[in-house]
Amino acid sequence: MDWKKDRLASALSGKNPTVILQMKSGFSVLADSQFLLGYCILLGYPRSTALNTLSPDARRAFLTDMCLVGDAITAVCHPLRINYEILGNTDTYLHAHIIPRYEWEPDERRKQPVWLYPTEHRAKAELQFNMQNHGRLIQQLKEKLEELTQRAYTENTSNSLL
């Protein structure tokens, strides 16, 4: 799993199998564990340490892309809601977790941060990314994201949002 050592470099080289789409501000990827189907991460590119280090335009692009990933997950996976988290506590490069939350989740889990799911549950072999189980999901998310980004960036070229 060499590509996991540097997820952004492997995305740039085409060796990261979790890549959904290169977007304006980085790469949308499927999370390693799909314990919540459709869980994605937006890897900021070019590499930076935090949202606060970006220019105002780059910040807007990253946050817009983050929301577009959430829109794509919503359209494809039909969750109850989407949670967004920008942490940086372990991986110290800018990335955002875009996490679908589902009605079928137990109340004590659905109303808490996903990090409170037991590690042994999140690490179950059958929930880990593999192309055989998740290739179709990546394709569906890619198609929806292409549609959404095209529309978002076309609509916003005439105003100052992006």
VOPAGU-2260 file (C-alpha; in pm, 1 decimal, decimal comma):
REM VOPAGU-2260
SITE   aa  ch    i         X         Y         Z
SITE  MET   A    0       0,0       0,0       0,0
SITE  ASP   A    1     277,5     241,6     -95,5
SITE  TRP   A    2      28,6     504,8    -214,1
SITE  LYS   A    3     -85,2     559,7     147,2
SITE  LYS   A    4     255,0     698,1     248,5
SITE  ASP   A    5     186,3    1017,2      53,9
SITE  ARG   A    6    -174,5    1029,4     -54,7
SITE  LEU   A    7    -141,6    1359,7    -237,7
SITE  ALA   A    8     169,9    1260,3    -434,6
SITE  SER   A    9       7,5     928,5    -525,7
SITE  ALA   A   10    -305,9    1116,4    -638,6
SITE  LEU   A   11     -92,4    1341,5    -858,4
SITE  SER   A   12      87,6    1041,0   -1008,4
SITE  GLY   A   13    -235,5     848,7   -1070,9
SITE  LYS   A   14    -143,4     573,3    -822,8
SITE  ASN   A   15    -399,4     652,0    -551,5
SITE  PRO   A   16    -694,0     418,4    -623,3
SITE  THR   A   17    -930,7     611,3    -394,8
SITE  VAL   A   18    -927,1     925,3    -614,0
SITE  ILE   A   19   -1269,4    1026,8    -732,3
SITE  LEU   A   20   -1186,0    1351,8    -911,2
SITE  GLN   A   21    -924,5    1624,7    -925,8
SITE  MET   A   22   -1109,4    1940,6    -836,2
SITE  LYS   A   23   -1019,2    2309,4    -838,1
SITE  SER   A   24    -871,4    2295,7    -486,0
SITE  GLY   A   25    -745,8    1938,8    -462,7
SITE  PHE   A   26    -849,1    1576,0    -492,7
SITE  SER   A   27   -1170,5    1417,2    -372,7
SITE  VAL   A   28   -1101,7    1065,0    -250,6
SITE  LEU   A   29   -1299,7     785,1     -91,5
SITE  ALA   A   30   -1199,2     728,7     271,5
SITE  ASP   A   31   -1011,4     407,5     352,4
SITE  SER   A   32   -1293,0     279,6     570,8
SITE  GLN   A   33   -1641,0     285,9     426,4
SITE  PHE   A   34   -1815,4     215,7     756,2
SITE  LEU   A   35   -2042,0     501,4     648,2
SITE  LEU   A   36   -2088,4     447,5     275,3
SITE  GLY   A   37   -1973,2     745,4      73,6
SITE  TYR   A   38   -1735,5     885,3     337,9
SITE  CYS   A   39   -1494,7    1105,4     142,8
SITE  ILE   A   40   -1194,8    1327,3     202,5
SITE  LEU   A   41   -1089,0    1636,3       8,8
SITE  LEU   A   42    -708,5    1655,8      -9,1
SITE  GLY   A   43    -603,7    2017,3     -56,9
SITE  TYR   A   44    -370,1    2088,2    -349,0
SITE  PRO   A   45    -129,9    2254,8    -370,7
SITE  ARG   A   46     -21,0    2119,5     -33,6
SITE  SER   A   47     -68,4    2356,7     258,5
SITE  THR   A   48     -80,3    2313,0     633,2
SITE  ALA   A   49    -416,3    2473,6     707,8
SITE  LEU   A   50    -713,5    2656,5     563,3
SITE  ASN   A   51    -582,7    2973,0     728,4
SITE  THR   A   52    -263,7    2967,4     519,9
SITE  LEU   A   53    -457,1    2994,6     193,7
SITE  SER   A   54    -542,6    3311,8       8,6
SITE  PRO   A   55    -906,8    3420,7      27,8
SITE  ASP   A   56    -971,6    3286,8    -324,5
SITE  ALA   A   57    -808,8    2951,3    -244,9
SITE  ARG   A   58   -1013,0    2927,1      76,8
SITE  ARG   A   59   -1335,5    2986,4    -113,8
SITE  ALA   A   60   -1239,0    2724,4    -371,9
SITE  PHE   A   61   -1157,2    2465,4    -104,3
SITE  LEU   A   62   -1477,5    2523,6      90,1
SITE  THR   A   63   -1683,8    2522,5    -230,3
SITE  ASP   A   64   -1525,0    2194,6    -341,0
SITE  MET   A   65   -1585,3    2049,6       5,2
SITE  CYS   A   66   -1955,9    2134,1     -23,5
SITE  LEU   A   67   -1973,6    1995,9    -378,0
SITE  VAL   A   68   -1837,7    1663,1    -251,6
SITE  GLY   A   69   -2112,6    1669,6      11,5
SITE  ASP   A   70   -2370,6    1740,8    -258,5
SITE  ALA   A   71   -2242,4    1445,8    -463,4
SITE  ILE   A   72   -2255,5    1211,4    -162,3
SITE  THR   A   73   -2609,6    1329,3     -90,7
SITE  ALA   A   74   -2721,4    1264,5    -448,6
SITE  VAL   A   75   -2557,3     921,4    -474,2
SITE  CYS   A   76   -2588,0     776,6    -121,7
SITE  HIS   A   77   -2897,7     953,9      16,6
SITE  PRO   A   78   -2778,1    1012,0     373,9
SITE  LEU   A   79   -2980,0    1188,2     640,7
SITE  ARG   A   80   -2719,8    1467,1     652,8
SITE  ILE   A   81   -2354,4    1543,6     581,9
SITE  ASN   A   82   -2095,4    1632,1     848,0
SITE  TYR   A   83   -1786,5    1831,2     754,8
SITE  GLU   A   84   -1463,0    1829,1     954,3
SITE  ILE   A   85   -1125,8    1991,3     898,1
SITE  LEU   A   86    -895,2    1854,3    1164,8
SITE  GLY   A   87    -520,0    1835,9    1095,6
SITE  ASN   A   88    -436,3    1672,4    1427,4
SITE  THR   A   89    -270,3    1363,1    1280,2
SITE  ASP   A   90    -213,8    1442,8     913,5
SITE  THR   A   91     -81,3    1797,8     918,5
SITE  TYR   A   92    -177,0    1892,8     563,3
SITE  LEU   A   93    -505,3    2054,2     465,8
SITE  HIS   A   94    -780,6    1799,8     414,3
SITE  ALA   A   95   -1150,0    1787,1     492,7
SITE  HIS   A   96   -1358,5    1489,1     598,6
SITE  ILE   A   97   -1699,6    1480,3     430,9
SITE  ILE   A   98   -1903,4    1228,3     624,9
SITE  PRO   A   99   -2252,1    1102,6     542,2
SITE  ARG   A  100   -2473,9    1026,1     841,4
SITE  TYR   A  101   -2757,1     780,1     807,3
SITE  GLU   A  102   -3091,4     722,5     974,0
SITE  TRP   A  103   -3001,8     354,4    1024,6
SITE  GLU   A  104   -2711,1     445,5    1254,0
SITE  PRO   A  105   -2779,6     378,8    1622,4
SITE  ASP   A  106   -2883,4     704,6    1795,7
SITE  GLU   A  107   -2582,2     695,6    2026,7
SITE  ARG   A  108   -2354,5     688,5    1719,5
SITE  ARG   A  109   -2546,1     912,6    1477,5
SITE  LYS   A  110   -2556,0    1201,0    1724,7
SITE  GLN   A  111   -2184,7    1179,1    1808,3
SITE  PRO   A  112   -1867,2    1244,5    1608,3
SITE  VAL   A  113   -1776,7     947,0    1387,9
SITE  TRP   A  114   -1449,4     910,5    1576,2
SITE  LEU   A  115   -1652,3     765,3    1864,8
SITE  TYR   A  116   -1739,1     458,5    1656,8
SITE  PRO   A  117   -1518,3     182,6    1798,1
SITE  THR   A  118   -1187,8     149,7    1614,9
SITE  GLU   A  119   -1246,8    -222,5    1568,6
SITE  HIS   A  120   -1571,0    -142,0    1382,2
SITE  ARG   A  121   -1409,4     118,3    1155,5
SITE  ALA   A  122   -1119,8    -120,7    1087,7
SITE  LYS   A  123   -1330,1    -422,5     986,4
SITE  ALA   A  124   -1181,0    -581,5     676,3
SITE  GLU   A  125   -1512,4    -590,1     490,8
SITE  LEU   A  126   -1553,3    -212,7     536,0
SITE  GLN   A  127   -1210,5    -118,4     397,6
SITE  PHE   A  128   -1181,9      37,2      54,5
SITE  ASN   A  129   -1123,1    -198,7    -233,9
SITE  MET   A  130   -1195,9    -140,8    -599,2
SITE  GLN   A  131   -1413,1    -451,3    -630,8
SITE  ASN   A  132   -1654,9    -330,5    -362,4
SITE  HIS   A  133   -1626,6      44,5    -415,1
SITE  GLY   A  134   -1534,2      97,8    -780,9
SITE  ARG   A  135   -1895,5     158,8    -880,8
SITE  LEU   A  136   -1940,1     407,4    -594,5
SITE  ILE   A  137   -1630,6     598,9    -707,4
SITE  GLN   A  138   -1768,1     610,6   -1062,9
SITE  GLN   A  139   -2110,8     733,6    -947,5
SITE  LEU   A  140   -1955,3    1002,0    -726,1
SITE  LYS   A  141   -1720,4    1106,2   -1007,3
SITE  GLU   A  142   -2005,0    1146,9   -1255,2
SITE  LYS   A  143   -2209,9    1351,2   -1008,6
SITE  LEU   A  144   -1910,6    1562,9    -907,1
SITE  GLU   A  145   -1823,0    1637,3   -1268,1
SITE  GLU   A  146   -2179,0    1755,3   -1325,2
SITE  LEU   A  147   -2186,8    1963,1   -1004,5
SITE  THR   A  148   -1845,0    2123,2   -1049,4
SITE  GLN   A  149   -1913,8    2212,9   -1410,2
SITE  ARG   A  150   -2235,5    2383,0   -1308,4
SITE  ALA   A  151   -2088,8    2552,9    -999,8
SITE  TYR   A  152   -1785,4    2693,7   -1172,1
SITE  THR   A  153   -1979,8    2797,2   -1482,3
SITE  GLU   A  154   -2242,6    2977,5   -1272,6
SITE  ASN   A  155   -1978,1    3152,7   -1063,3
SITE  THR   A  156   -1753,4    3283,7   -1339,3
SITE  SER   A  157   -1959,2    3598,8   -1364,1
SITE  ASN   A  158   -1948,9    3683,0    -993,2
SITE  SER   A  159   -1680,5    3717,6    -729,5
SITE  LEU   A  160   -1755,8    3403,0    -528,9
SITE  LEU   A  161   -1477,6    3196,3    -691,7
